[in-house]
């Protein structure tokens, strides 16, 4: 087994990671779309939050995290108040576009830098970004459970185009 030199070796190029995440964002958008308007902020199982609340959390994390990694500016001003599904979808589309526009501004070496996201969460930039992706997948899975409980077939998880 070879020993490391201390230098980081990336397994996936930054652009490929962005495309992977954007595929997940397209699928999460379709999951939000599948929710009946009247259930988006009302339906839950057990002690879990509504899927609307989860979608707002994802909006408060994704693009602001990429902006912070790219610029060092950490904005937590996104409010998580309930809003109509169409507004959430519009915010989702705008956020997704901003992620795509901000991503190329992240210098390659920045992915390995340790930073503190939102003044609270320390980690290497790529770990923080992977957290945002993992968190989205996790909450989308909860949304799938909710949709099935409502008798609605969720979008196929493997269709990310």
KAVENVEN-V131202 format. One record per pair of residues at least 4 apart in sequence whose ideal C-beta (glycine too) atoms are under 8 Angstrom apart, sorted by the first residue. I is the first residue (numbers start at 1). J is the second residue. Records with the same first field share a line. If there is no record, write none. Layout:
I=J / J
//
This chain:
4=9
8=112
10=14 / 111
12=16 / 17 / 20
13=17
14=18 / 103 / 106 / 108 / 111
15=19 / 103
16=20
17=21 / 126 / 129
18=22 / 99 / 100 / 103
19=23
20=24 / 133
21=25 / 99 / 129 / 132 / 133 / 136
22=26 / 96 / 99 / 100
23=27 / 160 / 161
24=28 / 133 / 136 / 137 / 140 / 160
25=29 / 62 / 92 / 96 / 99 / 136
26=30 / 96 / 160 / 161
27=31 / 140 / 155 / 157 / 159 / 160
28=32 / 55 / 58 / 92 / 136 / 139 / 140 / 143
29=33 / 89 / 92 / 93 / 96
30=34 / 155
31=35 / 51 / 140 / 143 / 144 / 147 / 154 / 155
32=40 / 51 / 55 / 85 / 88 / 89 / 92 / 143
33=85 / 89
34=147 / 152 / 154 / 155
35=39 / 40 / 51 / 52 / 85 / 143 / 146 / 147 / 152
36=40 / 150 / 152
37=84 / 85
38=42
39=43 / 146 / 150
40=50 / 51 / 52 / 55 / 85 / 88
41=50 / 52 / 53 / 82
42=50
43=50 / 51 / 146 / 149 / 150
44=48 / 49 / 50 / 146
45=145 / 146 / 149
48=142
49=53 / 54
50=54
51=55 / 139 / 142 / 143 / 146
52=56 / 82 / 85 / 88
53=57 / 80
54=58 / 139 / 142 / 143
55=59 / 88 / 92 / 139
56=60 / 78 / 80 / 81 / 88
57=61 / 80 / 135 / 139
58=62 / 135 / 136 / 139
59=63 / 78 / 88 / 91 / 92 / 95
60=64 / 76 / 78 / 80
61=65 / 132 / 135
62=66 / 95 / 99 / 132 / 136
63=67 / 95 / 96 / 98 / 99 / 102
64=68 / 74 / 75 / 76 / 78 / 118
65=69 / 117 / 128 / 129 / 132
66=70 / 98 / 99 / 102 / 103 / 106 / 129 / 132
67=71 / 73 / 74 / 75 / 98 / 102
68=72 / 73 / 74 / 75 / 115 / 117 / 118
69=106 / 110 / 111 / 115 / 117 / 125 / 128 / 129
70=102 / 103 / 105 / 106 / 110
71=102 / 105
72=115
74=117 / 118 / 119
76=118
83=87 / 88 / 91
84=88
85=89
86=90
87=91
88=92
89=93
90=94
91=95
92=96
93=97
94=98
95=99
96=100
97=101
98=102
99=103
101=105
102=106
106=110 / 111 / 125
109=113
110=125
111=124 / 125 / 126 / 129
112=124 / 125 / 126
113=124 / 125
114=122 / 123 / 124 / 125
115=122 / 123 / 124 / 125 / 128
116=120 / 121 / 122
117=121 / 122 / 123 / 128
121=128 / 131
123=127 / 128 / 131
124=128
125=129
126=130
127=131
128=132
129=133
130=134
131=135
132=136
133=137
134=138
135=139
136=140
137=141
138=142
139=143
140=144
141=145
142=146
143=147 / 154
144=148 / 154 / 157
145=149
146=150
147=152 / 153 / 154
148=152 / 153 / 154
155=159
//
